[in-house]
Amino acid sequence: MRAIFGLVLIVGVALAGGAVMMAKNYIADYQQALATERSTHQEVVPLTDVYVASHPLRYGEPLTKKDVRKVRWPKAAVPEGAFTDLDALVPAQPDRARVVLRAMEKDEAILAVKVTGPGEDAGITSQLARGMRAFAIRVDVATGVSGFLRPGDRVDVYWTGDPGRATEGGRGDITRLIESRVQLIAVDQTASDDVSGATIARTVTVSVLPEQVAALAQAQSSGKLSLALVGAGDDTVAQPIEVDQRALLGLDVLKPRFEETKPEVCTIRTRRGSEVVEIPIPCTN
C-alpha cells in the first residue's frame, strides 16, 4: 500500500513539474513574441517624447509642470521648435518660468515661438525679431479696417497728403503705398491674438526695420496713414501704387474740345465776257 502511495505521489509530482515547465515555456514564448512585435513597430514608426498642453492655455499665463504632459510622437513629424525635454520647457527655478505668448488648445504641441524664453515676460519686446523695432500708428474706425485688426495680422500702409505740388495745374493730395505686408504685434495695449469680436483701436503697433520707422514717422507727421488688411494666405507683394486727384477724376485723359471756326469770306461776282469771276471784299455784316 505504501509503495502504491509513493508511486502515485511521484507521478503527481512529475505531472505537476511538467505542467509548470509547459506554462513557463508558454509564458516565455509569449513574452518573446510580444517583444518582437514591439521592436517591429518601433522600427516601422520611430517615436519620441514631445510635450503638449494638458489643457487650454491663454496669453500671459506662466507655464508650469501641471500645464504640460508628455506624449509619444513620430520622430519624422515632430514640429520645429517642439520641446522633448521637460527641464528645458519648465525650468526648476520659479523666476525662470516661461510665459505663454499664443493661445493653445488641449493636446497642442508646445513650440518655442508660442512661449517666451526662460525668465522673460510676455511684453512686446519678446515678439520683436532680431533687428526689428516696434512703431505705433494712429488709427480710427476708417483707417483701422473697422476694428478687425488682430496681433499677428499683416497690413499694407498707405499715405495720403500734399507733397507740395498743390499749385495751379498740380495734382493736389496723393495716396501712395509706402509699406507692404507689415506685421502687427499689438492693437492698443493688447499683444495677444486671442481676441473675439471687433475692437475699435486708437493705435496699432507694427514690427519694422529702423529705416521703415523713419519712413513711417515722416509719413505720419506729414499726412494721414491708412491700413489695408492682407489675407492670411496671401503671399503676394504689392507693386508701387500712387493715385492723385487728377488721375482719380480722369482729368489727365480728358482734354477740352475746341471747334475750329473758319474765317468768313465775302465775295462779289463779276462777269468778264463769258467768264464769271468772284472777287473777295470786306464783309460788312
C-alpha positions as CSV (number, residue, x, y, z in Angstrom):
1,M,0.0,0.0,0.0
2,R,2.8,2.4,0.9
3,A,4.5,1.5,-2.4
4,I,1.4,2.4,-4.4
5,F,1.0,5.7,-2.5
6,G,4.6,6.6,-3.1
7,L,4.3,5.8,-6.8
8,V,1.2,7.9,-7.1
9,L,3.0,10.7,-5.3
10,I,6.0,10.5,-7.6
11,V,3.7,10.5,-10.7
12,G,1.7,13.5,-9.3
13,V,4.9,15.5,-8.7
14,A,6.2,14.7,-12.1
15,L,2.9,15.8,-13.8
16,A,2.9,19.0,-11.7
17,G,6.5,19.7,-12.7
18,G,5.7,19.1,-16.3
19,A,2.8,21.4,-16.2
20,V,4.9,24.1,-14.6
21,M,7.6,23.7,-17.3
22,M,5.0,23.9,-20.0
23,A,3.4,27.0,-18.5
24,K,6.9,28.6,-18.1
25,N,7.8,27.8,-21.7
26,Y,4.5,29.2,-22.9
27,I,4.9,32.4,-21.0
28,A,8.5,32.8,-22.3
29,D,7.4,32.3,-25.8
30,Y,4.6,34.8,-25.4
31,Q,6.9,37.4,-24.0
32,Q,9.4,36.9,-26.7
33,A,6.7,37.2,-29.4
34,L,5.5,40.4,-27.7
35,A,9.0,41.9,-27.6
36,T,9.5,41.0,-31.2
37,E,6.2,42.7,-32.2
38,R,7.1,45.8,-30.2
39,S,10.5,46.1,-31.8
40,T,9.0,45.6,-35.3
41,H,6.5,48.5,-34.6
42,Q,9.3,50.7,-33.3
43,E,11.3,50.1,-36.5
44,V,8.3,50.9,-38.7
45,V,7.3,54.2,-36.9
46,P,10.1,55.5,-34.7
47,L,8.6,57.6,-31.8
48,T,10.0,60.2,-29.4
49,D,8.7,62.2,-26.5
50,V,7.0,65.6,-27.1
51,Y,5.4,67.8,-24.6
52,V,1.9,69.2,-25.3
53,A,-0.6,71.4,-23.4
54,S,-2.6,69.4,-20.9
55,H,-5.5,72.0,-21.0
56,P,-6.2,75.2,-22.9
57,L,-3.6,77.8,-22.4
58,R,-4.1,81.6,-22.8
59,Y,-1.8,84.5,-23.5
60,G,0.2,85.7,-20.4
61,E,-0.1,82.6,-18.3
62,P,3.1,81.3,-16.7
63,L,3.9,77.7,-17.8
64,T,4.1,75.1,-15.0
65,K,4.5,71.3,-15.0
66,K,0.8,70.8,-14.5
67,D,0.1,72.7,-17.8
68,V,2.0,70.1,-19.9
69,R,2.1,66.4,-20.5
70,K,4.3,64.0,-22.4
71,V,3.1,62.1,-25.4
72,R,4.7,59.8,-27.9
73,W,5.2,61.5,-31.3
74,P,6.5,60.2,-34.6
75,K,10.1,61.4,-35.0
76,A,9.7,62.3,-38.6
77,A,6.7,64.5,-37.8
78,V,8.0,66.4,-34.8
79,P,7.2,70.2,-35.3
80,E,10.1,72.6,-35.5
81,G,10.6,74.1,-32.1
82,A,8.8,71.4,-30.1
83,F,10.1,70.5,-26.6
84,T,11.3,67.0,-25.9
85,D,13.0,67.8,-22.5
86,L,10.8,68.8,-19.6
87,D,13.6,70.7,-17.8
88,A,14.2,72.8,-20.9
89,L,10.4,73.6,-21.2
90,V,9.7,74.2,-17.4
91,P,12.9,75.2,-15.6
92,A,13.1,74.3,-11.9
93,Q,13.7,77.9,-10.7
94,P,10.3,79.8,-10.4
95,D,11.9,83.0,-11.6
96,R,12.9,81.3,-14.8
97,A,9.4,80.2,-15.8
98,R,8.2,80.7,-19.4
99,V,5.1,82.6,-20.3
100,V,2.5,81.8,-23.0
101,L,2.7,84.1,-26.0
102,R,-0.1,82.5,-28.1
103,A,-3.3,80.7,-27.1
104,M,-3.0,76.9,-27.3
105,E,-5.7,74.3,-27.1
106,K,-5.5,71.0,-25.3
107,D,-3.1,68.4,-26.7
108,E,-1.5,71.1,-29.0
109,A,2.3,70.8,-29.2
110,I,4.1,73.5,-27.3
111,L,6.5,75.3,-29.6
112,A,9.3,77.7,-28.9
113,V,7.5,80.5,-30.8
114,K,4.4,80.1,-28.6
115,V,6.2,80.7,-25.3
116,T,8.8,83.2,-24.0
117,G,12.4,82.3,-23.2
118,P,13.2,81.3,-19.6
119,G,12.5,84.2,-17.2
120,E,11.2,86.5,-19.9
121,D,7.8,88.3,-19.7
122,A,5.1,88.4,-22.4
123,G,5.7,92.0,-23.3
124,I,6.2,93.5,-26.8
125,T,9.9,93.0,-26.7
126,S,9.6,89.3,-26.6
127,Q,7.8,89.4,-30.0
128,L,10.4,91.5,-31.8
129,A,12.8,89.6,-34.0
130,R,16.5,90.5,-34.2
131,G,17.0,93.9,-35.8
132,M,13.3,94.8,-35.7
133,R,11.7,97.8,-33.9
134,A,8.2,98.5,-32.6
135,F,6.4,101.6,-34.0
136,A,2.9,102.8,-33.2
137,I,0.5,104.1,-35.8
138,R,-2.6,106.2,-35.0
139,V,-5.8,104.7,-36.5
140,D,-9.6,105.1,-36.3
141,V,-12.6,103.2,-37.4
142,A,-11.9,104.0,-41.1
143,T,-8.1,103.7,-41.3
144,G,-8.0,100.7,-38.9
145,V,-10.2,98.4,-41.1
146,S,-13.3,98.8,-38.9
147,G,-11.6,97.3,-35.8
148,F,-10.9,93.8,-37.4
149,L,-7.2,94.0,-36.9
150,R,-5.5,91.4,-34.7
151,P,-2.0,91.0,-33.5
152,G,-0.2,88.8,-36.0
153,D,-2.1,90.2,-39.0
154,R,-0.2,91.8,-41.9
155,V,-1.2,95.1,-43.4
156,D,-0.3,97.4,-46.3
157,V,0.3,101.0,-45.2
158,Y,-0.9,103.9,-47.5
159,W,0.0,107.6,-47.1
160,T,-2.3,110.4,-48.1
161,G,-1.1,114.0,-48.2
162,D,0.0,117.0,-50.2
163,P,3.6,116.6,-51.3
164,G,3.9,120.4,-52.1
165,R,2.6,120.2,-55.6
166,A,-0.9,121.6,-55.0
167,T,-0.3,124.6,-57.2
168,E,-2.1,125.7,-60.4
169,G,-2.0,122.7,-62.6
170,G,-0.8,120.5,-59.8
171,R,-2.2,117.1,-58.7
172,G,-3.4,118.0,-55.2
173,D,-3.4,115.3,-52.5
174,I,-1.9,112.0,-53.4
175,T,-2.3,108.5,-51.9
176,R,0.7,106.2,-52.1
177,L,1.6,102.7,-50.9
178,I,4.7,103.2,-48.7
179,E,5.0,99.8,-46.9
180,S,3.7,96.4,-47.8
181,R,2.9,93.3,-45.6
182,V,3.9,94.9,-42.3
183,Q,3.2,92.7,-39.3
184,L,1.1,93.9,-36.4
185,I,2.3,92.9,-32.9
186,A,-0.2,94.8,-30.8
187,V,-3.5,96.5,-31.0
188,D,-3.9,99.3,-28.5
189,Q,-2.3,97.7,-25.4
190,T,-3.2,94.1,-26.3
191,A,-0.5,91.9,-27.8
192,S,-2.5,88.6,-27.7
193,D,-4.2,87.3,-30.8
194,D,-6.9,85.7,-28.5
195,V,-9.5,88.4,-29.2
196,S,-13.1,87.9,-30.0
197,G,-15.2,90.4,-32.0
198,A,-14.2,93.7,-33.5
199,T,-12.4,96.4,-31.4
200,I,-12.1,100.0,-32.5
201,A,-8.4,100.7,-31.8
202,R,-6.7,104.1,-31.5
203,T,-3.2,102.8,-32.1
204,V,-1.7,99.7,-33.6
205,T,2.0,98.7,-33.1
206,V,3.9,97.2,-36.0
207,S,7.3,95.4,-36.3
208,V,9.5,97.1,-38.8
209,L,13.1,97.8,-39.6
210,P,14.8,101.1,-38.3
211,E,14.7,102.6,-41.8
212,Q,11.0,101.8,-42.0
213,V,10.5,103.5,-38.7
214,A,11.9,106.7,-40.1
215,A,9.7,106.5,-43.2
216,L,6.5,105.8,-41.2
217,A,7.3,108.6,-38.7
218,Q,7.8,111.1,-41.5
219,A,4.7,109.9,-43.3
220,Q,2.6,110.1,-40.1
221,S,3.7,113.7,-39.3
222,S,3.1,115.0,-42.9
223,G,-0.1,113.3,-43.8
224,K,-2.6,110.5,-43.0
225,L,-1.9,106.8,-42.8
226,S,-4.4,104.2,-43.7
227,L,-4.1,100.4,-43.3
228,A,-5.3,97.6,-45.7
229,L,-5.6,94.1,-44.3
230,V,-3.7,91.4,-46.1
231,G,-5.3,87.9,-46.4
232,A,-4.0,85.2,-44.2
233,G,-2.8,83.0,-47.1
234,D,-1.8,85.8,-49.4
235,D,1.9,85.9,-50.1
236,T,1.9,88.3,-53.0
237,V,4.0,91.5,-52.8
238,A,2.1,94.7,-53.8
239,Q,3.5,96.8,-56.6
240,P,4.2,100.5,-56.2
241,I,0.9,102.3,-56.2
242,E,0.1,106.1,-56.4
243,V,-3.1,107.9,-57.1
244,D,-3.7,111.7,-57.2
245,Q,-6.9,113.7,-57.6
246,R,-6.4,114.4,-61.3
247,A,-5.9,110.7,-62.1
248,L,-8.8,109.7,-59.8
249,L,-11.2,112.1,-61.7
250,G,-9.7,111.2,-65.1
251,L,-8.6,114.8,-65.7
252,D,-5.3,113.7,-67.2
253,V,-7.0,111.9,-70.1
254,L,-9.8,114.3,-70.7
255,K,-8.8,117.2,-73.0
256,P,-11.1,120.2,-73.8
257,R,-12.6,120.2,-77.3
258,F,-12.5,123.4,-79.4
259,E,-14.4,123.7,-82.6
260,E,-12.4,125.1,-85.4
261,T,-14.1,128.2,-86.9
262,K,-13.3,129.2,-90.5
263,P,-13.0,132.9,-91.2
264,E,-16.0,134.3,-93.1
265,V,-15.2,135.3,-96.7
266,C,-17.4,137.7,-98.6
267,T,-17.2,138.0,-102.4
268,I,-18.9,139.6,-105.4
269,R,-19.3,138.1,-108.8
270,T,-18.2,140.0,-111.9
271,R,-18.8,138.8,-115.5
272,R,-15.9,139.3,-117.9
273,G,-17.2,138.3,-121.2
274,S,-18.2,134.7,-120.9
275,E,-16.3,134.2,-117.6
276,V,-17.7,134.8,-114.1
277,V,-15.1,135.9,-111.6
278,E,-15.5,136.1,-107.7
279,I,-13.7,139.0,-106.2
280,P,-13.2,139.0,-102.3
281,I,-14.3,142.1,-100.5
282,P,-14.5,143.1,-96.8
283,C,-17.6,141.7,-95.0
284,T,-19.8,144.5,-93.7
285,N,-22.1,142.3,-91.5
